[in-house]
C-alpha cells in the first residue's frame, strides 16, 4: 500500500481528499501547512506528497525548495487554483512532478497519482542500477556505449554478485574472456582464484588431467600427483573457454561436479569436494549441438543458468571509435610513439569495415597501424588493404570519389558526424578520438555545417 501525505491548510478540502483517496486504497497522512512536512517525513515513510500551493505559513513553492534543499526526493504533485496554473509551472521547475487544479477531479487525480508513482518507481530503479553499474561494478577494459553492450552490462551487474553458472556465447574475438574476468572480479569470490582453461587447446586426455588432476602412475608419464584446475579454483571461479570442444566423457564428469560438487582425480579413488563457480564460453551453437547429440542436454541446462550473448563488432559500430582509441593509446605507449589519434578518413574506414574477426581483429589492426605509422596520425595508408577502397593510394584518391559517389571531404564530414554522435556531442572527446586539435574540429564543424 502506497502512503500519501496530503498537505493543505483547508481542513474541509483536505478531509475530502483523504476520504476519496483512502477509499482508492492509499494510506493517508495529513499536514495542515508546509512547515510540518519535514517533521512528518522524519517520522514516516511517504511515497508521494500531494501539496497545496497556497498556504498560510509556508506555501507550496517554498515547501518544495525546502524539501529539495534538504535532499528529500519524494515525488510531489501540487494543487492549485485554475487561475494560478503559472504557479504550478513554477513548482514543476522547482521539482514537482505534476499538478492538478481546483476543483479537483478525483478520477483524474487518481490517474495522475498512479502515473507519478510509476514514474518515481522507475526513476528509483534506474538510479539503483546506475549506482550498481557506476560504483559497484568495475568493467575494466570492457568498452561499449552501444545499446547492445549496455544490455550486457546490466546483466553483468545483476548476475556478478551471485554464484550462478554463466554461459557466454558469441563469435570468436568478441571478448568472452574479458566478460568472464569481470564476472569474477565483481563477485563475492573476487579474493579467491580465477582459473582459466581453453578446452580447444588441449587433447582430450590432457584436458581431463588438466581439469580433474591425476594420481601418480595413472597413465604413462604420470610420474607424480597433479592437482587439477577444479581443485585449484576451489573458493573462486573456473572459466572454461570453448566448452563445446570437449568429449561426452568429459562433459559427464563436469556435470557431476556441477551437480554434486565433487570429483576424483584420474587413477584415484578418493572423492574430493570442491567449491567452484563455473563460467563457460563458446563460439558454437550449443543448442544445435544438443539437437545433434554432440553435447549433453542436461549439461547445457546446467551451464546456461544465465546466458550472456556478446554482439559481434559489426552490430555495434558506434563502439568502434572508443575501442580504436583505447588500443591506439595502449600500443602507442608500448611502441614509444607519440600519436595524436586517427585521421577522420581512417576512422570512417574503420567504422565501415565488417570486422569478421571482431575486437581481436580491430586490436591487431590498430597495433599494426601504430607500428607502421611515421606521422602523428593513423591514416588510411597504415590500414590493411581490404579496408581501403581500391582507388585510394598513398593518401590520395585517383578519382574524385572514394567509395560510391563520395569525395574525401564527404568521408571527413561523415567521420566527424559519426564521432560526434558517438561522444554525445562532446567536442573535446571527439577531437581527441579523431586526433585533431579542438579548434580544428570547431573549424570543420563550421565548414561542414554540422
MARNU-772607 format. One record per residue (C-alpha): x, y, z; residue number from 1. Coordinates in pm, 1 decimal. Each point is the difference from the previous one (the first is absolute). Last residue first. Example, Ala and Ser with C-alpha at 12.3 -4.5 7.8 and 13.67 -1.06 7.14 Angstrom:
BEGIN
+----------+----------+----------+-----+
|        u |        v |        w |   k |
+----------+----------+----------+-----+
|   1367.0 |   -106.0 |    714.0 |   2 |
|   -137.0 |   -344.0 |     66.0 |   1 |
+----------+----------+----------+-----+
end
This chain:
BEGIN
+----------+----------+----------+-----+
|        u |        v |        w |   k |
+----------+----------+----------+-----+
|   2736.9 |   2002.0 |  -3865.6 | 450 |
|     27.0 |    291.7 |   -243.2 | 449 |
|    293.6 |   -162.9 |   -184.4 | 448 |
|    223.5 |    305.0 |     35.3 | 447 |
|   -126.9 |     84.0 |    349.6 | 446 |
|     55.4 |   -354.5 |    121.6 | 445 |
|    340.4 |      1.4 |   -170.1 | 444 |
|    100.1 |    323.9 |    175.2 | 443 |
|   -115.8 |   -139.9 |    334.7 | 442 |
|    203.1 |   -315.2 |    -63.7 | 441 |
|    308.5 |    204.3 |    -80.6 | 440 |
|    -57.6 |    196.2 |    321.0 | 439 |
|    -14.0 |   -324.7 |    197.7 | 438 |
|    330.2 |   -114.4 |   -149.5 | 437 |
|     -7.7 |   -322.1 |   -198.5 | 436 |
|     53.2 |   -365.0 |     90.9 | 435 |
|   -349.9 |   -115.8 |    -96.0 | 434 |
|    -56.1 |   -151.1 |    343.4 | 433 |
|    139.1 |    311.3 |    171.5 | 432 |
|   -208.7 |    235.3 |   -213.6 | 431 |
|   -316.0 |   -194.7 |     84.0 | 430 |
|     87.6 |      0.3 |    369.7 | 429 |
|     38.5 |    380.2 |     -4.5 | 428 |
|   -311.5 |     45.0 |   -215.3 | 427 |
|   -234.9 |   -193.3 |    228.2 | 426 |
|   -304.0 |    -39.1 |   -226.8 | 425 |
|   -105.6 |   -332.8 |    150.8 | 424 |
|    343.3 |   -146.8 |    -59.6 | 423 |
|   -124.2 |   -256.1 |   -255.3 | 422 |
|   -211.9 |    262.1 |   -174.3 | 421 |
|    296.0 |    235.0 |    -30.5 | 420 |
|    203.6 |   -294.1 |   -131.6 | 419 |
|   -257.9 |    -77.0 |   -269.2 | 418 |
|    -28.2 |    365.7 |   -110.8 | 417 |
|    378.1 |     40.3 |    -11.3 | 416 |
|     42.0 |   -317.8 |   -204.8 | 415 |
|   -287.7 |     98.3 |   -229.6 | 414 |
|    154.6 |    339.8 |    -74.3 | 413 |
|    342.4 |   -153.7 |    -59.2 | 412 |
|   -140.5 |   -259.5 |   -238.3 | 411 |
|   -195.4 |    262.3 |   -192.8 | 410 |
|    312.9 |    216.0 |    -13.8 | 409 |
|    187.6 |   -294.8 |   -148.5 | 408 |
|   -267.0 |    -21.8 |   -266.7 | 407 |
|   -287.4 |   -246.9 |      5.4 | 406 |
|   -195.0 |   -131.5 |   -298.9 | 405 |
|     55.4 |   -366.6 |     74.9 | 404 |
|    324.7 |    -56.9 |    185.6 | 403 |
|    254.5 |    274.8 |    -10.2 | 402 |
|   -114.3 |    226.2 |   -281.5 | 401 |
|    191.4 |    273.7 |   -177.8 | 400 |
|    220.2 |   -256.6 |   -173.3 | 399 |
|    352.6 |   -117.6 |     70.5 | 398 |
|    -58.3 |     61.4 |    369.7 | 397 |
|    287.4 |    114.4 |    214.0 | 396 |
|    150.5 |   -121.5 |    329.9 | 395 |
|    258.4 |   -212.6 |   -171.3 | 394 |
|   -262.8 |   -184.5 |   -204.3 | 393 |
|   -381.4 |      6.0 |     11.8 | 392 |
|   -156.9 |   -129.1 |   -322.4 | 391 |
|    -32.7 |   -353.6 |    136.8 | 390 |
|   -191.1 |    108.5 |    310.1 | 389 |
|    185.3 |    -66.4 |    329.7 | 388 |
|   -100.6 |   -263.6 |    254.3 | 387 |
|    122.5 |   -302.8 |   -196.5 | 386 |
|    340.1 |    165.9 |    -45.9 | 385 |
|     80.4 |      0.8 |    375.4 | 384 |
|     14.2 |    348.0 |    158.3 | 383 |
|    318.8 |    207.8 |     27.7 | 382 |
|    -60.3 |    198.1 |   -320.8 | 381 |
|   -358.3 |     76.4 |    112.7 | 380 |
|    149.6 |    239.5 |    259.3 | 379 |
|    106.3 |    -50.2 |    363.1 | 378 |
|    114.2 |    338.7 |    122.1 | 377 |
|    325.8 |    160.6 |    114.0 | 376 |
|    214.6 |   -127.5 |   -285.5 | 375 |
|    209.9 |   -309.6 |    -64.0 | 374 |
|   -274.5 |   -258.4 |     65.3 | 373 |
|     95.6 |   -360.7 |    -73.9 | 372 |
|     20.8 |   -116.6 |    362.4 | 371 |
|   -313.2 |    189.4 |     97.8 | 370 |
|   -188.9 |   -139.1 |   -300.4 | 369 |
|     94.6 |   -357.5 |     88.8 | 368 |
|   -119.3 |     48.8 |    360.1 | 367 |
|   -323.7 |    156.3 |   -129.6 | 366 |
|    -68.6 |   -292.5 |   -231.5 | 365 |
|     82.5 |   -257.8 |    267.7 | 364 |
|   -243.0 |    166.1 |    241.6 | 363 |
|   -271.2 |     22.3 |   -265.6 | 362 |
|     48.4 |   -368.5 |    -85.5 | 361 |
|    -34.8 |    -96.8 |    367.5 | 360 |
|   -308.4 |    219.5 |     27.5 | 359 |
|   -184.2 |   -186.6 |   -276.9 | 358 |
|    182.3 |   -238.9 |   -234.7 | 357 |
|   -264.5 |     45.6 |   -270.1 | 356 |
|     40.1 |    377.8 |     47.4 | 355 |
|   -263.3 |    135.9 |   -247.7 | 354 |
|    192.6 |    321.6 |    -83.1 | 353 |
|   -196.8 |    324.4 |      1.0 | 352 |
|    122.0 |    134.2 |    336.3 | 351 |
|    364.7 |    -73.5 |    -82.2 | 350 |
|    -33.7 |    178.2 |   -335.1 | 349 |
|   -160.0 |    297.1 |    177.4 | 348 |
|    282.8 |     13.8 |    252.4 | 347 |
|    260.5 |     -6.0 |   -275.9 | 346 |
|   -173.2 |    283.9 |   -184.9 | 345 |
|    -25.3 |    203.5 |    321.6 | 344 |
|    377.5 |    -35.7 |     62.0 | 343 |
|     45.0 |   -207.2 |    312.0 | 342 |
|    166.2 |     96.3 |    329.0 | 341 |
|    269.3 |    234.5 |    120.8 | 340 |
|    291.8 |   -244.1 |     -5.9 | 339 |
|    319.7 |     31.5 |    205.0 | 338 |
|    161.4 |   -338.0 |    -45.2 | 337 |
|    178.5 |   -205.1 |    266.3 | 336 |
|   -109.2 |   -335.6 |   -148.4 | 335 |
|   -183.6 |   -109.0 |    315.5 | 334 |
|   -135.3 |    350.6 |     57.7 | 333 |
|   -127.4 |     25.0 |   -356.4 | 332 |
|   -134.2 |   -352.2 |     40.6 | 331 |
|   -223.3 |     71.6 |    299.8 | 330 |
|   -113.5 |    346.9 |   -108.4 | 329 |
|    -91.1 |   -126.0 |   -346.9 | 328 |
|   -183.2 |   -299.3 |    151.6 | 327 |
|   -223.8 |    228.6 |    206.9 | 326 |
|    -58.0 |    236.9 |   -292.1 | 325 |
|   -104.0 |   -291.3 |   -222.4 | 324 |
|   -244.1 |   -120.2 |    264.6 | 323 |
|   -147.2 |    348.7 |     43.9 | 322 |
|    -32.8 |     57.9 |   -375.0 | 321 |
|   -145.1 |   -352.2 |    -58.2 | 320 |
|   -277.5 |     14.1 |    260.3 | 319 |
|   -254.1 |    169.0 |   -230.2 | 318 |
|     53.5 |   -287.8 |   -245.7 | 317 |
|   -177.7 |   -245.7 |    233.8 | 316 |
|   -146.1 |   -270.4 |   -225.1 | 315 |
|    323.2 |    -35.3 |   -202.4 | 314 |
|    183.4 |    -57.9 |    330.2 | 313 |
|   -186.6 |   -323.4 |     62.1 | 312 |
|   -248.1 |      6.6 |    289.3 | 311 |
|     84.8 |   -192.2 |    318.9 | 310 |
|   -267.9 |   -241.1 |    117.9 | 309 |
|    -28.8 |    -49.2 |    375.3 | 308 |
|   -189.5 |   -307.5 |    124.3 | 307 |
|    -80.9 |    -30.0 |    372.1 | 306 |
|    -83.4 |   -354.7 |    109.6 | 305 |
|    159.9 |   -106.1 |   -327.6 | 304 |
|    255.5 |   -247.0 |    134.0 | 303 |
|   -240.5 |   -231.7 |    178.9 | 302 |
|   -242.1 |     -0.3 |   -293.7 | 301 |
|    281.3 |    -85.4 |   -241.1 | 300 |
|    124.1 |   -271.3 |    236.4 | 299 |
|   -342.9 |   -166.9 |     -1.1 | 298 |
|    -17.2 |     25.6 |   -380.7 | 297 |
|    334.6 |   -169.2 |    -50.1 | 296 |
|    185.6 |    121.0 |   -309.0 | 295 |
|     59.3 |   -196.9 |   -321.4 | 294 |
|   -357.5 |   -130.3 |    -20.3 | 293 |
|    -96.2 |    198.2 |   -311.3 | 292 |
|   -271.9 |    186.4 |    193.9 | 291 |
|    248.0 |     72.2 |    279.1 | 290 |
|    251.4 |    129.9 |   -255.5 | 289 |
|   -267.4 |    235.8 |   -136.6 | 288 |
|    -59.1 |    132.9 |    351.8 | 287 |
|    376.0 |     29.2 |     51.0 | 286 |
|     36.3 |    237.4 |   -295.6 | 285 |
|    377.8 |     44.7 |     -4.6 | 284 |
|    204.2 |    306.4 |     96.9 | 283 |
|     27.6 |   -134.3 |    353.4 | 282 |
|     33.1 |    116.2 |    358.6 | 281 |
|    -37.0 |   -148.9 |    346.2 | 280 |
|     -3.1 |    155.7 |    346.8 | 279 |
|      2.4 |   -248.1 |    287.3 | 278 |
|     -6.9 |    105.0 |    365.3 | 277 |
|    203.3 |   -251.0 |    195.9 | 276 |
|    -19.2 |   -156.6 |    345.3 | 275 |
|    177.9 |   -334.0 |    -25.1 | 274 |
|    -32.8 |   -326.3 |    189.2 | 273 |
|    244.1 |   -277.7 |    -84.6 | 272 |
|   -104.1 |   -364.2 |    -11.2 | 271 |
|    298.5 |   -233.6 |     38.8 | 270 |
|     18.4 |   -282.1 |   -252.6 | 269 |
|    288.0 |    119.2 |   -221.6 | 268 |
|    128.6 |    -83.0 |   -349.1 | 267 |
|   -131.1 |    327.0 |   -140.5 | 266 |
|    -90.7 |    226.9 |    291.1 | 265 |
|   -342.7 |    -48.0 |    148.4 | 264 |
|   -272.2 |    266.4 |      9.8 | 263 |
|   -247.2 |    185.1 |    224.8 | 262 |
|   -242.0 |    292.1 |     -1.2 | 261 |
|   -302.6 |   -223.3 |    -52.0 | 260 |
|   -187.1 |    141.2 |   -298.0 | 259 |
|    267.3 |    224.4 |   -150.7 | 258 |
|    278.0 |   -249.4 |     65.8 | 257 |
|   -212.1 |   -279.5 |   -144.7 | 256 |
|    -75.6 |    202.5 |   -312.3 | 255 |
|    372.0 |     57.0 |    -49.1 | 254 |
|     58.5 |   -375.5 |      5.4 | 253 |
|   -275.8 |    -62.3 |   -253.9 | 252 |
|    138.1 |    267.6 |   -234.0 | 251 |
|    342.6 |   -163.5 |     19.7 | 250 |
|   -144.9 |   -326.5 |   -126.7 | 249 |
|   -214.9 |    176.8 |   -262.5 | 248 |
|    321.0 |    149.1 |   -147.5 | 247 |
|     95.5 |    367.0 |     20.9 | 246 |
|     -3.6 |    268.6 |   -270.4 | 245 |
|   -326.7 |    171.4 |     99.6 | 244 |
|    168.3 |    133.8 |    313.1 | 243 |
|    190.8 |    252.0 |   -206.2 | 242 |
|    127.1 |    180.8 |    313.3 | 241 |
|    -48.4 |   -157.5 |    341.5 | 240 |
|     34.7 |    268.1 |    266.6 | 239 |
|     31.0 |   -133.9 |    355.1 | 238 |
|    -88.1 |    245.7 |    277.2 | 237 |
|    103.6 |     17.1 |    364.9 | 236 |
|    -16.2 |   -197.1 |    323.5 | 235 |
|    124.8 |   -309.3 |   -182.4 | 234 |
|    175.1 |    109.4 |   -319.9 | 233 |
|    312.1 |   -211.5 |     58.5 | 232 |
|   -218.7 |   -302.6 |     66.8 | 231 |
|   -192.5 |     48.1 |   -323.4 | 230 |
|    326.7 |     67.1 |   -183.2 | 229 |
|    146.2 |   -338.1 |     90.9 | 228 |
|    264.5 |    -86.4 |    258.4 | 227 |
|    269.9 |   -222.8 |   -147.3 | 226 |
|    153.9 |   -298.9 |    178.6 | 225 |
|    338.0 |   -112.8 |   -127.0 | 224 |
|    157.3 |   -202.9 |   -279.1 | 223 |
|   -306.3 |     -1.9 |   -224.4 | 222 |
|    199.1 |    -78.0 |   -317.3 | 221 |
|   -200.7 |   -306.1 |    -92.1 | 220 |
|   -334.8 |     18.9 |    176.6 | 219 |
|   -138.3 |     22.1 |    353.9 | 218 |
|    348.4 |    -75.4 |    134.8 | 217 |
|     -1.7 |    292.3 |    244.5 | 216 |
|   -353.1 |    126.4 |     50.3 | 215 |
|   -175.6 |    229.1 |   -243.6 | 214 |
|   -161.1 |    343.7 |    -18.5 | 213 |
|   -365.4 |     73.4 |    -75.0 | 212 |
|     16.0 |    279.2 |   -258.2 | 211 |
|    351.1 |    -32.1 |   -140.0 | 210 |
|     -7.2 |   -380.8 |     15.9 | 209 |
|   -328.6 |     -2.2 |   -189.0 | 208 |
|    133.6 |    253.3 |   -252.1 | 207 |
|    321.7 |   -199.3 |    -57.5 | 206 |
|   -199.8 |   -303.7 |   -103.1 | 205 |
|   -221.4 |    208.7 |   -230.9 | 204 |
|    287.4 |    186.1 |   -166.7 | 203 |
|     26.8 |    359.6 |    118.7 | 202 |
|    -49.0 |    337.4 |   -169.9 | 201 |
|   -374.5 |    -33.0 |    -58.1 | 200 |
|    -78.0 |    -22.3 |    371.1 | 199 |
|    169.6 |    329.9 |     76.2 | 198 |
|     29.2 |     -2.4 |    378.8 | 197 |
|     -3.1 |    301.9 |    229.4 | 196 |
|     30.2 |     10.1 |    380.0 | 195 |
|   -109.4 |    297.9 |    210.3 | 194 |
|    106.8 |    -64.5 |    358.6 | 193 |
|   -179.9 |    151.6 |    301.9 | 192 |
|     -6.2 |    365.6 |    105.2 | 191 |
|   -261.4 |     74.6 |   -267.9 | 190 |
|   -223.7 |   -281.3 |    126.1 | 189 |
|   -281.1 |    230.1 |    116.6 | 188 |
|    -25.1 |    109.7 |   -361.2 | 187 |
|    117.4 |    306.2 |   -189.6 | 186 |
|    345.3 |   -134.9 |    -85.6 | 185 |
|   -145.9 |   -331.6 |   -113.8 | 184 |
|   -265.1 |    140.7 |   -232.6 | 183 |
|    249.0 |    250.1 |   -143.5 | 182 |
|    242.0 |   -281.4 |    -84.9 | 181 |
|   -275.9 |   -196.9 |   -172.8 | 180 |
|    -95.0 |    308.5 |   -203.0 | 179 |
|    361.9 |     57.8 |   -102.3 | 178 |
|     27.1 |   -366.9 |   -102.2 | 177 |
|   -303.9 |     34.0 |   -226.7 | 176 |
|    144.0 |    301.8 |   -181.8 | 175 |
|   -159.3 |    -13.3 |   -346.8 | 174 |
|    302.1 |   -162.6 |   -166.3 | 173 |
|   -165.7 |   -324.5 |    -99.0 | 172 |
|   -373.8 |     39.4 |    -41.2 | 171 |
|   -225.3 |      8.4 |    302.1 | 170 |
|   -119.4 |   -200.1 |    296.9 | 169 |
|     60.9 |     39.8 |    371.6 | 168 |
|   -159.0 |   -267.3 |    221.0 | 167 |
|    -26.3 |    101.1 |    366.3 | 166 |
|    -34.9 |   -222.3 |    306.3 | 165 |
|   -162.7 |    192.0 |    284.4 | 164 |
|    211.3 |     79.4 |    306.7 | 163 |
|   -150.9 |    348.4 |     31.7 | 162 |
|    170.8 |    340.0 |     19.0 | 161 |
|     70.6 |     -4.5 |   -378.1 | 160 |
|   -359.3 |    -72.4 |   -109.0 | 159 |
|   -162.4 |    344.5 |     27.9 | 158 |
|    294.5 |    213.1 |   -108.1 | 157 |
|     78.8 |   -237.9 |   -284.0 | 156 |
|   -357.2 |     10.8 |   -130.6 | 155 |
|      5.3 |    381.6 |     -1.6 | 154 |
|    339.7 |      1.2 |   -171.3 | 153 |
|   -125.2 |   -232.2 |   -275.3 | 152 |
|   -301.0 |    226.3 |    -56.2 | 151 |
|    237.6 |    298.1 |    -24.3 | 150 |
|    198.0 |   -198.8 |   -256.3 | 149 |
|   -298.7 |    -35.1 |   -232.7 | 148 |
|   -103.0 |    364.3 |     52.1 | 147 |
|    346.0 |    117.8 |   -116.7 | 146 |
|    226.4 |    173.0 |    251.8 | 145 |
|    251.7 |   -282.6 |     21.3 | 144 |
|    348.2 |    -51.2 |    137.3 | 143 |
|     98.8 |   -290.0 |    222.7 | 142 |
|    350.4 |     78.9 |    127.1 | 141 |
|    -92.8 |     -4.5 |    369.5 | 140 |
|   -376.7 |    -20.5 |     33.2 | 139 |
|     12.1 |     70.3 |    373.2 | 138 |
|   -344.8 |    -39.5 |    149.9 | 137 |
|    -82.7 |    157.3 |    333.2 | 136 |
|     22.1 |    367.0 |    -86.6 | 135 |
|   -124.5 |     62.2 |   -352.6 | 134 |
|   -200.7 |   -310.9 |    -78.2 | 133 |
|   -139.6 |    -46.7 |    347.6 | 132 |
|    -72.0 |    370.8 |     36.1 | 131 |
|   -155.6 |     10.8 |   -345.3 | 130 |
|   -218.8 |   -296.5 |     93.6 | 129 |
|   -114.0 |    167.0 |    320.0 | 128 |
|    -73.7 |    323.6 |   -183.3 | 127 |
|   -198.1 |   -185.4 |   -265.2 | 126 |
|   -201.3 |   -185.9 |    261.7 | 125 |
|    -75.2 |    325.4 |    185.4 | 124 |
|    -94.5 |    174.8 |   -324.3 | 123 |
|   -229.4 |   -287.7 |    -96.6 | 122 |
|   -172.0 |     11.7 |    339.6 | 121 |
|    -42.3 |    378.0 |    -19.2 | 120 |
|   -153.1 |    -36.3 |   -346.3 | 119 |
|   -243.8 |   -263.8 |    121.7 | 118 |
|    -93.2 |    218.1 |    298.9 | 117 |
|    -56.5 |    302.8 |   -223.3 | 116 |
|   -210.9 |   -195.5 |   -248.1 | 115 |
|   -218.6 |   -144.8 |    276.8 | 114 |
|    -39.8 |    339.3 |    168.5 | 113 |
|   -101.2 |    168.0 |   -325.9 | 112 |
|   -253.5 |   -274.3 |    -69.2 | 111 |
|   -147.2 |     36.4 |    349.3 | 110 |
|    -11.9 |    379.4 |    -40.2 | 109 |
|   -197.0 |    -35.5 |   -324.1 | 108 |
|   -253.3 |   -214.5 |    183.7 | 107 |
|    -14.7 |    248.2 |    289.2 | 106 |
|    -55.7 |    308.5 |   -216.9 | 105 |
|    137.6 |    271.2 |    229.5 | 104 |
|   -179.5 |    334.8 |      2.4 | 103 |
|    271.7 |    109.9 |    -11.3 | 102 |
|    284.6 |    -82.4 |   -234.1 | 101 |
|    239.5 |   -293.3 |    -11.1 | 100 |
|    378.4 |     13.7 |    -29.4 |  99 |
|    293.5 |   -216.4 |   -107.5 |  98 |
|    346.3 |   -122.0 |     99.8 |  97 |
|    100.9 |    288.4 |    227.6 |  96 |
|    372.4 |     85.2 |    -13.3 |  95 |
|     45.0 |    378.2 |     14.0 |  94 |
|    -85.4 |     29.1 |   -370.0 |  93 |
|   -317.0 |   -195.3 |     76.8 |  92 |
|    -87.4 |    256.4 |    269.9 |  91 |
|     46.3 |    283.3 |   -248.4 |  90 |
|   -245.2 |   -176.0 |   -233.1 |  89 |
|   -243.4 |    -28.6 |    289.4 |  88 |
|     31.2 |    373.8 |     64.8 |  87 |
|    -89.5 |     68.3 |   -364.7 |  86 |
|   -308.4 |   -219.0 |     48.3 |  85 |
|   -131.6 |    259.7 |    242.4 |  84 |
|   -349.7 |     68.0 |   -141.7 |  83 |
|    -90.7 |   -368.0 |     20.2 |  82 |
|     80.8 |      5.1 |    370.6 |  81 |
|    293.2 |   -215.2 |     96.6 |  80 |
|     79.6 |   -346.6 |    128.0 |  79 |
|    359.2 |   -122.8 |    -27.4 |  78 |
|    122.7 |   -355.0 |    -59.8 |  77 |
|    329.0 |    -80.2 |    173.0 |  76 |
|    228.6 |   -302.7 |    -37.9 |  75 |
|    219.9 |    -64.4 |    306.5 |  74 |
|    355.4 |    118.4 |    -71.1 |  73 |
|    102.0 |    147.0 |    336.3 |  72 |
|    354.3 |    138.3 |    -25.9 |  71 |
|    -53.5 |    273.1 |    259.2 |  70 |
|     -1.4 |    270.1 |   -267.8 |  69 |
|   -244.4 |   -211.0 |   -199.8 |  68 |
|   -248.1 |     -2.1 |    286.0 |  67 |
|     47.7 |    367.7 |     88.8 |  66 |
|    -42.5 |    103.8 |   -363.7 |  65 |
|   -316.6 |   -210.0 |    -20.8 |  64 |
|   -137.7 |    160.3 |    318.0 |  63 |
|     78.9 |    349.1 |   -126.1 |  62 |
|   -194.8 |    -69.6 |   -316.8 |  61 |
|   -290.8 |   -151.6 |    192.1 |  60 |
|    -52.9 |    287.7 |    242.5 |  59 |
|    133.8 |     12.9 |    354.6 |  58 |
|   -209.7 |    163.2 |    276.8 |  57 |
|   -337.2 |     66.1 |   -164.6 |  56 |
|    -23.6 |   -238.6 |   -292.4 |  55 |
|    -39.5 |     39.7 |   -376.5 |  54 |
|    175.6 |   -269.8 |   -201.8 |  53 |
|   -183.7 |   -301.9 |    140.4 |  52 |
|    224.8 |   -305.7 |     11.9 |  51 |
|    -73.8 |   -364.6 |    -66.9 |  50 |
|    322.8 |   -169.7 |    113.2 |  49 |
|     89.7 |   -348.7 |   -122.6 |  48 |
|    148.0 |   -326.3 |    132.5 |  47 |
|     31.1 |    106.5 |    365.3 |  46 |
|    196.4 |   -174.8 |    271.7 |  45 |
|    -86.6 |    156.8 |    334.3 |  44 |
|    176.1 |    169.8 |    292.6 |  43 |
|    250.9 |    231.6 |   -170.3 |  42 |
|   -242.1 |     43.7 |   -288.5 |  41 |
|   -258.5 |    150.2 |    237.6 |  40 |
|    257.7 |    243.8 |    143.8 |  39 |
|     89.4 |    103.3 |   -357.7 |  38 |
|   -362.2 |     58.8 |    -99.3 |  37 |
|   -115.1 |    203.4 |    299.9 |  36 |
|    117.2 |    339.0 |   -135.8 |  35 |
|   -216.6 |    -53.8 |   -308.3 |  34 |
|   -330.0 |     19.8 |    186.8 |  33 |
|   -284.4 |   -215.0 |    136.5 |  32 |
|    181.8 |   -331.5 |    -39.6 |  31 |
|   -179.1 |   -330.0 |    -60.6 |  30 |
|    100.3 |   -364.7 |    -49.5 |  29 |
|   -203.3 |   -235.3 |   -217.3 |  28 |
|     43.1 |   -367.6 |    -87.6 |  27 |
|   -126.0 |    -46.8 |   -355.6 |  26 |
|   -259.8 |   -253.2 |   -113.1 |  25 |
|   -240.9 |    207.7 |   -210.6 |  24 |
|   -228.9 |     44.4 |    304.0 |  23 |
|    294.7 |    163.1 |    175.5 |  22 |
|     27.6 |    232.2 |   -300.0 |  21 |
|   -361.2 |    108.3 |     15.4 |  20 |
|    -16.1 |     54.1 |    376.2 |  19 |
|    338.1 |    172.0 |     21.6 |  18 |
|    -77.4 |    236.9 |   -286.9 |  17 |
|   -328.6 |    107.2 |    162.0 |  16 |
|    171.3 |     46.2 |    338.0 |  15 |
|    269.2 |    219.7 |   -154.2 |  14 |
|   -261.2 |    213.9 |   -170.9 |  13 |
|   -191.4 |     45.8 |    326.1 |  12 |
|    314.7 |     76.4 |    198.8 |  11 |
|    133.3 |    261.1 |   -244.6 |  10 |
|    363.7 |     29.4 |    114.1 |   9 |
|    104.1 |   -269.5 |   -248.8 |   8 |
|    283.2 |   -257.9 |      4.5 |   7 |
|   -115.8 |   -352.5 |    -84.9 |   6 |
|    273.6 |   -258.7 |     62.6 |   5 |
|    -62.0 |   -315.8 |   -200.8 |   4 |
|    103.6 |   -352.2 |     99.6 |   3 |
|     -2.9 |   -281.0 |   -256.2 |   2 |
|   -137.8 |   -339.6 |    102.6 |   1 |
+----------+----------+----------+-----+
end
